[in-house]
Each structure stands twice: as structure tokens, then as C-alpha cells.
């Protein structure tokens, strides 16, 4: 006589396989998962220097605590090159344009 096949372990395995992507999706949208930055970080401009290196300006904070950070970005590290007060807002559509970055950089050099 054969014993009846017990489907309980296989059923629990299927439930766990379905719950893993659901838990990851939920975690991504919670503050603990970093999904709710609340506009505390914004890319202002970026200038590619080579295929793997670039200079980026990011705005951190909000209100009076806002700062612009000039960052050197490589595949191995991100280094803060300079920190400065926020300048006039750059339209978000022009944030990745190298010409806009060059204009922004020249404006910053003149103000120092």
C-alpha cells in the first residue's frame, strides 16, 4: 500500500515563493527601504568626463538647510569635491545637458 502524497510542504513552498517578491515590492515603497526620500535629494547637473567618470551637482536637504554638493563619481567611489549654497534653480529638463553644466560651472567660478 502506498501512503497518500502530502501536499502541505509543497504548498508552503509556493506561498513563500510568492511572498518574497511581494515583500520586496512593499519594502521598496516604505521609508525603511528608501522609497520615501521626500524630495531630499535632487540631481542638478552632471558632466561626463570619460566613459566611467563624471562630475555631478546634487542638491541635498530642503528649505534653509539646502546645500549643493559637487561630486566626483567613478565606478569605485563618490567623492565630495565642494559644498556650496544653492544657486538659482536649474530647470529639471536641462539638468543632464553638458552645456547647462558648463554655464552653471562658469557662474559658480565667477561668484567665488
N, C-alpha and C positions, 0 to 999 in steps of 0.2 A: 504494500500500500504506500502511496506517496502522500506526503504532507501537503496541505494547501499552501500555495505561494503567498507569502506575506508581503503586501504592497506598501506597508507603512514606512519603512526606511526609504524606499524609492520616492514616495510621495513627499516626505520631509526634504529629501534632497532637491526635488523640483521646486518646493516652496523657497528654500534657501537660495537657489539659483535665480529665482525671480526677484527676491527681496534685495539682493546685492545691488543691481543697477538702480532700483527704486531708492535705496538708502543713499547711494552716491548722488543721485539727482537731487534728493532732498537736502543733503548736506551742502551741495554746491550753492543752494539758494538761501542758506542761513548765514547769520553773521559769523558763526564759528567757522564756516567754510570759506569765508572771504567774499561771499556773494553780495554783501550789503556794504560796500565801501562808502556809500552815501555821497559820492562826488568829492571825496577827499583827495583824489589823485587824478590828474589830467595831463595828458601829453600836449605840450605847447608846440614844440618843433623838433625836428630830427634832421641831421645831416650825415649821410653815409660817407665815411672816409675811405673804406675799402669794402670788399665783399663780406668781411666779418667784423668790421669796426665801424662805430658811428658815435656821434655826439648828439645827445638829446637834452632837451629842456623839459622838465616836468614841473607841474605846479602841485604842491602838497599843502594840505590844510584848507581851512575855509575862514571867511571873514577877515578879521585883523591878523590872524595867525598864518595867513597865506605866505608861502615862500616859493621862489623858483629855484630849482636845483639844476645846475649844468652837469650832466653825467657823461662820463666816458664809458661806452658799452662795448665789451668784447665777449666772445663766447665763454671765456673763463671767469670774467668778473665785471662788476659795475662799480665805477669809482666816481665819487663826488669831486668835480673839478672846481666848482664855485657855487656859492649860495648868494642870492640877491633878492631884493624886494621885487614884487610883481610889477611888470610894466603894463602899459595899456593892453587890453585884451586882444589876443590874436584870434580872428575868426577860425572856427574849428575846421572849416573846409580847406584852409590854407596851411594847416599845421604840419603836413608832411612835405610841403613844397620846399626844395632846397633854396630857391630864390627868396622866399619869405624868411627862411632861416638866416640867410646871408644879410638881409636887410635888418632883421632883429639883432644879429650879432654886431653889425656896424653901429646900430643905435645904442647898444649896450656899451660898446667901446667909447663912443662919444660922451656918454653920461658919466664915465669914471674919471 
